[in-house]
Amino acid sequence: MNIFNIIKNKQEYWLVDQIKREDVPTESYIRELVDILEEWKRLEIGFLSLLMDEQFESWLLEKKFSKISSIVEYTRKLEGLTVTNDQITWHSLAEDLIDDLQYAELYELCRSGSANKNTKQPIAQVMRSLKSELGPEWHKHCYYFIKDGAFAGISISHIEMGTEDEGRLFYFGVVPALRGQGIGQRIHQISMELLKKFHATYYVGSTDVNNTNMIKIFEKNGCELRDRKGIYKLVR
């Protein structure tokens, strides 16, 4: 039974996410995580980032993990989603209207001033992660949004690894100049609609517990609280 999702980015890092199941005992999670850690150490990977239920926190801290913060997960079914057309337009990077460098610069702008406490990776590393994690057609997943002729934000839609229809946003953000105007809620709503292109039937989104603006967007767009996990990091 798969109880952890793992994204492996060559020698740079592993992203490990606990799959919470009621029928899996605590001991099974610990045994599986110990095996993951042994392989991570043997392969000499740079760092490991872990999302896991906070009931394991004491054990993780004993294993020299550092706690970064906590996240909340929200979810909603995509059927019945209503998108209001309010003069926001969007394009995918696959349309070749802008190049990868311009998209990276827009990505960097959108993530500036974020309330999320997880350490930001250099944007060049983020772009490499997109190519590695989303596959050869990664451009099709990368969207940018325009309002009144100017860039308004970006989102990156994909299906969660190990599932067939769980829609996720690798990233979602609004340019600083347009924050606080309701643009984020509308872009997020459109982004959930775009997930249907990849055959998603439901959406799962997460954010730092301190990111009250993103939590409000989730709630305004009909998402319901599903879970809470700690963010932990282990550096070799």
C-alpha positions in Angstrom: 0.0 0.0 0.0 1.3 3.4 -0.9 1.4 5.6 2.2 3.8 8.3 1.0 4.1 10.2 -2.2 7.7 11.0 -3.1 8.9 13.5 -5.7 12.6 13.0 -6.4 14.6 15.8 -8.0 17.9 14.1 -8.8 20.5 14.9 -6.2 18.9 18.2 -5.0 16.0 17.2 -2.9 13.1 14.8 -2.2 9.6 16.0 -1.4 7.7 13.4 0.7 4.0 13.7 1.5 2.2 11.4 3.9 -1.0 9.8 2.5 -3.2 9.7 5.6 -5.3 6.5 5.8 -7.5 5.5 8.8 -6.6 1.9 8.3 -2.8 2.4 8.6 -1.3 2.2 12.1 1.2 4.7 13.3 3.9 2.1 13.4 3.5 1.4 9.7 4.1 5.1 8.8 7.2 5.1 11.0 8.6 1.9 9.5 8.0 3.2 5.9 9.5 6.6 6.7 12.6 5.0 8.2 13.1 3.0 5.0 12.7 6.3 3.0 15.3 8.1 5.2 17.8 5.2 4.8 17.6 5.4 1.0 17.8 9.2 1.1 21.0 9.1 3.2 22.5 6.3 1.1 22.0 8.2 -2.2 23.3 11.4 -0.5 20.4 13.7 -1.6 20.7 17.4 -0.7 17.7 17.7 1.6 14.3 16.1 2.3 11.1 18.1 2.8 8.3 16.3 4.5 4.5 16.9 5.0 3.3 14.8 7.8 0.6 14.7 10.5 1.8 16.7 13.6 1.2 13.7 15.9 4.6 12.5 14.7 6.3 15.7 15.6 8.2 14.5 18.6 9.6 11.5 16.7 10.6 13.7 13.8 12.4 16.2 16.0 14.3 13.3 17.6 15.4 12.3 14.1 16.9 15.9 13.6 14.1 17.2 11.4 13.5 20.9 11.7 9.9 22.2 11.7 9.3 24.9 9.2 5.6 25.6 9.7 2.2 24.0 9.3 -0.1 23.8 6.3 -3.8 23.4 5.8 -5.4 21.5 2.9 -8.7 22.4 1.3 -10.7 20.5 -1.3 -13.8 20.7 -3.5 -15.4 18.7 -6.3 -15.0 20.4 -9.7 -18.5 19.6 -10.9 -20.8 22.6 -10.7 -17.9 25.0 -10.7 -19.1 28.4 -12.1 -16.5 30.7 -13.7 -17.4 34.4 -14.1 -15.8 36.0 -17.2 -14.7 39.4 -15.9 -12.2 40.4 -18.6 -9.4 38.2 -17.3 -7.8 36.3 -20.1 -5.3 33.4 -19.9 -2.8 31.5 -22.0 -0.6 28.5 -21.5 3.2 28.7 -22.0 2.8 26.1 -24.7 1.3 28.8 -27.0 4.7 30.4 -27.3 3.5 33.9 -26.7 6.1 34.4 -24.1 9.3 32.4 -23.4 10.5 30.4 -20.5 12.6 33.3 -19.1 9.6 35.7 -19.1 7.5 33.1 -17.3 10.3 32.6 -14.7 10.4 36.4 -14.1 6.6 36.5 -13.7 6.8 33.6 -11.4 9.4 35.3 -9.3 7.3 38.5 -9.1 4.2 36.6 -8.1 5.9 34.8 -5.2 7.5 37.9 -3.8 6.1 38.9 -0.4 4.5 35.4 0.2 3.0 34.6 3.6 4.2 31.0 3.2 7.1 30.3 5.6 8.7 27.4 3.6 12.1 28.5 2.3 11.9 29.6 -1.3 14.1 27.8 -3.8 16.0 29.9 -6.4 13.7 30.5 -9.4 16.1 28.6 -11.7 15.8 25.5 -9.5 12.0 25.9 -9.5 11.9 26.0 -13.3 14.0 22.8 -13.4 11.6 21.2 -11.0 8.7 22.0 -13.3 10.4 20.2 -16.2 11.3 17.3 -14.0 8.0 16.8 -12.1 5.5 17.7 -14.9 7.2 15.9 -17.7 8.1 16.8 -21.3 4.8 18.6 -21.9 5.2 20.8 -18.9 4.6 24.0 -20.9 0.9 23.0 -21.3 0.4 23.1 -17.5 1.8 26.6 -17.0 -0.8 29.3 -17.3 -0.5 33.1 -17.0 -3.4 35.6 -16.7 -3.8 39.0 -18.1 -6.1 41.9 -17.0 -6.3 45.2 -18.8 -3.3 44.3 -21.0 -1.0 43.6 -18.1 0.2 40.4 -16.4 -2.1 39.6 -13.4 -0.8 36.2 -12.1 0.1 32.6 -12.9 -1.0 29.1 -12.0 0.4 25.7 -12.8 -2.2 22.9 -13.0 -1.5 19.2 -12.8 -2.8 15.8 -11.6 -1.3 14.7 -8.3 1.2 11.9 -8.6 -0.3 8.5 -7.8 -3.9 9.6 -8.7 -5.9 9.8 -11.9 -8.2 12.7 -11.1 -6.9 14.7 -8.1 -6.2 18.2 -9.4 -3.5 20.3 -7.8 -1.8 23.7 -8.5 2.0 23.4 -8.4 1.9 27.1 -7.8 -0.7 29.9 -7.8 0.1 33.6 -7.4 -0.9 37.2 -8.1 1.4 40.1 -9.0 1.8 42.4 -6.0 0.2 45.4 -7.6 -3.1 43.6 -8.0 -3.4 41.9 -4.6 -6.3 42.8 -2.3 -8.6 43.5 -5.3 -10.3 40.1 -5.6 -8.2 39.1 -8.6 -6.7 36.2 -6.7 -10.1 34.6 -6.1 -11.0 34.8 -9.7 -7.7 33.5 -11.0 -7.9 30.6 -8.5 -11.5 29.9 -9.7 -10.4 29.9 -13.4 -7.4 27.6 -12.4 -9.7 25.0 -10.9 -11.7 25.1 -14.1 -8.5 24.6 -16.1 -7.8 21.4 -14.1 -10.7 19.7 -15.9 -8.5 19.8 -19.1 -6.3 17.3 -17.4 -9.3 15.2 -16.4 -9.4 16.2 -12.7 -12.7 15.6 -10.9 -11.8 17.3 -7.6 -9.2 19.8 -6.4 -6.9 19.8 -3.4 -5.0 23.0 -2.4 -2.7 23.7 0.5 -1.2 26.8 2.1 0.6 27.9 5.2 -1.6 28.3 8.2 -0.5 31.9 8.4 -1.6 32.7 4.8 -5.0 34.0 5.7 -5.5 35.6 2.3 -5.2 32.2 0.5 -7.4 30.6 3.1 -10.1 33.2 2.4 -9.7 32.4 -1.4 -10.2 28.7 -0.7 -13.4 29.4 1.3 -14.9 31.9 -1.1 -14.4 29.4 -4.0 -16.3 26.7 -2.2 -13.4 24.7 -0.9 -13.7 22.9 2.5 -11.0 22.2 5.1 -9.7 18.6 4.7 -6.5 18.3 6.7 -3.6 19.9 8.5 0.0 18.8 8.4 3.4 20.0 9.6 6.2 20.9 7.2 9.5 19.4 8.3 13.0 19.5 6.7 16.0 17.4 7.0 19.4 18.4 5.5 22.1 15.9 4.9 
